[in-house]
Amino acid sequence: MPMQRGTVFVTGASSGIGRATAERLARDGFDVIPGMRRDEPLPAPVQPPVLIDLADPESIGPACKQVLERANGRLVGVVNNAGINVNGPFETVAVERWREQFEVNLFGHIAVTQALLDALFANHGRIVNVGSIGGRHASPMLAPYNASKFAVHGWTDSMRNELAPHGVKVILVEPGSIATAMWDKGISAAETHLSDNLTDEQKQRYGKQAERAMRTARFAASHAVPADRVAKVIERALTARRPRGRYLVGPDARVQAAIAVAPTPVFDRLTKLVVG
């Protein structure tokens, strides 16, 4: 049956995909509660934000309690969207940064979903996880980010089949290059990491690969599709009578999905072509 127009909680709603999703769902008649790290209210009819920082586990319980109180028994959807991008040659990324990557992109979402799951059971609600084509096709210099998105992919597939018999639908949205501030932040952070955190030996070892990877990232950013295109797919996932388990968004996502299922020698050869 079609989904009720109840309350939906969207994490990472301050910008990019999260903001576009919150605004689109609110226009479509949902009561949208945006999850944000700072108090920056979005335009009406989006509700005031609940403050939550997925990098801080202590913030998740109180935030989810607020969501349940404000939803007042009408929570019908959770959109796990918040994320960060940690990148660089894997050996040069401190383990603490790896942990931060997984805390935000995976463990925080798991904690949010567990805290809100009973309310979703009660309303036969839906969970939409915003993954990435990087959860199927891993590229050089993106190991922390790719690993976290592969984990989201696996968690979503498992959860989808666990919860389906109990009336909760779980959907994975896998965007390619999307025009958000995350691209600029990721490229800037990568440039800083490469210049400040690598030894001379590591710069010599990875310099040419890093240069090609940065060139590929800038090209992808210049051809990215608008965030609202992902928001439209998330809306469909929440409202379709029979939503698909996975949605690819963007032409580059489809190309990389095809590369991901190629035999390993072909996969490696095509990946080298993609990154120059």
Solvent accessible surface area in square Angstrom, and as a share of the most:
residue,aa,sasa,rsa
1,M,159,0.71
2,P,66,0.41
3,M,16,0.07
4,Q,104,0.46
5,R,100,0.36
6,G,3,0.03
7,T,3,0.02
8,V,0,0.00
9,F,0,0.00
10,V,0,0.00
11,T,1,0.00
12,G,24,0.23
13,A,0,0.00
14,S,40,0.26
15,S,57,0.37
16,G,22,0.21
17,I,23,0.12
18,G,0,0.00
19,R,90,0.33
20,A,19,0.15
21,T,0,0.00
22,A,0,0.00
23,E,41,0.19
24,R,47,0.17
25,L,0,0.00
26,A,7,0.05
27,R,156,0.57
28,D,46,0.24
29,G,45,0.43
30,F,6,0.02
31,D,54,0.28
32,V,0,0.00
33,I,0,0.00
34,P,0,0.00
35,G,0,0.00
36,M,4,0.02
37,R,147,0.54
38,R,134,0.49
39,D,96,0.50
40,E,79,0.35
41,P,95,0.59
42,L,13,0.06
43,P,69,0.44
44,A,93,0.72
45,P,85,0.54
46,V,12,0.07
47,Q,47,0.21
48,P,88,0.56
49,P,16,0.10
50,V,0,0.00
51,L,88,0.44
52,I,10,0.05
53,D,47,0.24
54,L,8,0.04
55,A,44,0.34
56,D,60,0.31
57,P,76,0.48
58,E,142,0.64
59,S,25,0.16
60,I,10,0.05
61,G,45,0.43
62,P,79,0.50
63,A,2,0.01
64,C,2,0.01
65,K,129,0.54
66,Q,77,0.34
67,V,0,0.00
68,L,68,0.34
69,E,110,0.49
70,R,86,0.31
71,A,4,0.03
72,N,125,0.64
73,G,61,0.58
74,R,111,0.41
75,L,1,0.00
76,V,3,0.02
77,G,0,0.00
78,V,0,0.00
79,V,0,0.00
80,N,2,0.01
81,N,20,0.10
82,A,19,0.14
83,G,31,0.30
84,I,52,0.27
85,N,38,0.19
86,V,4,0.02
87,N,17,0.09
88,G,3,0.03
89,P,3,0.02
90,F,136,0.56
91,E,74,0.33
92,T,19,0.11
93,V,12,0.07
94,A,55,0.43
95,V,87,0.50
96,E,119,0.53
97,R,98,0.36
98,W,59,0.21
99,R,156,0.57
100,E,64,0.29
101,Q,0,0.00
102,F,40,0.17
103,E,49,0.22
104,V,12,0.07
105,N,1,0.00
106,L,15,0.07
107,F,103,0.43
108,G,0,0.00
109,H,9,0.04
110,I,44,0.22
111,A,36,0.28
112,V,0,0.00
113,T,4,0.02
114,Q,128,0.57
115,A,47,0.36
116,L,0,0.00
117,L,35,0.18
118,D,114,0.59
119,A,20,0.16
120,L,0,0.00
121,F,67,0.28
122,A,85,0.66
123,N,33,0.17
124,H,120,0.54
125,G,1,0.01
126,R,7,0.02
127,I,0,0.00
128,V,0,0.00
129,N,1,0.01
130,V,11,0.06
131,G,5,0.05
132,S,13,0.08
133,I,9,0.05
134,G,7,0.06
135,G,2,0.02
136,R,56,0.21
137,H,2,0.01
138,A,42,0.33
139,S,24,0.16
140,P,56,0.35
141,M,26,0.11
142,L,52,0.26
143,A,36,0.28
144,P,0,0.00
145,Y,29,0.11
146,N,6,0.03
147,A,38,0.29
148,S,0,0.00
149,K,13,0.06
150,F,91,0.38
151,A,31,0.24
152,V,5,0.03
153,H,27,0.12
154,G,40,0.39
155,W,46,0.16
156,T,0,0.00
157,D,30,0.16
158,S,60,0.38
159,M,14,0.06
160,R,55,0.20
161,N,104,0.53
162,E,109,0.49
163,L,13,0.07
164,A,61,0.48
165,P,104,0.65
166,H,110,0.49
167,G,26,0.25
168,V,0,0.00
169,K,80,0.34
170,V,3,0.02
171,I,2,0.01
172,L,2,0.01
173,V,0,0.00
174,E,0,0.00
175,P,7,0.04
176,G,16,0.15
177,S,11,0.07
178,I,8,0.04
179,A,59,0.46
180,T,30,0.17
181,A,46,0.36
182,M,64,0.29
183,W,69,0.24
184,D,101,0.52
185,K,133,0.56
186,G,7,0.07
187,I,23,0.12
188,S,62,0.40
189,A,46,0.36
190,A,9,0.07
191,E,78,0.35
192,T,73,0.42
193,H,23,0.10
194,L,32,0.16
195,S,66,0.43
196,D,102,0.53
197,N,89,0.46
198,L,16,0.08
199,T,78,0.45
200,D,120,0.62
201,E,112,0.50
202,Q,28,0.12
203,K,81,0.34
204,Q,162,0.72
205,R,115,0.42
206,Y,37,0.14
207,G,33,0.32
208,K,157,0.66
209,Q,76,0.34
210,A,7,0.05
211,E,108,0.48
212,R,83,0.30
213,A,20,0.15
214,M,20,0.09
215,R,125,0.46
216,T,37,0.21
217,A,22,0.17
218,R,116,0.42
219,F,128,0.53
220,A,22,0.17
221,A,32,0.25
222,S,83,0.54
223,H,119,0.53
224,A,22,0.17
225,V,17,0.10
226,P,86,0.54
227,A,15,0.11
228,D,55,0.29
229,R,110,0.40
230,V,0,0.00
231,A,0,0.00
232,K,106,0.45
233,V,13,0.07
234,I,0,0.00
235,E,28,0.13
236,R,105,0.38
237,A,0,0.00
238,L,0,0.00
239,T,31,0.18
240,A,27,0.21
241,R,131,0.48
242,R,201,0.73
243,P,22,0.14
244,R,135,0.49
245,G,25,0.24
246,R,92,0.34
247,Y,6,0.02
248,L,39,0.19
249,V,4,0.02
250,G,1,0.01
251,P,83,0.52
252,D,43,0.22
253,A,0,0.00
254,R,122,0.45
255,V,88,0.51
256,Q,33,0.15
257,A,10,0.08
258,A,64,0.50
259,I,12,0.06
260,A,28,0.22
261,V,124,0.71
262,A,25,0.19
263,P,91,0.57
264,T,95,0.55
265,P,86,0.54
266,V,52,0.30
267,F,44,0.18
268,D,64,0.33
269,R,145,0.53
270,L,60,0.30
271,T,11,0.06
272,K,140,0.59
273,L,132,0.66
274,V,62,0.36
275,V,20,0.12
276,G,60,0.58
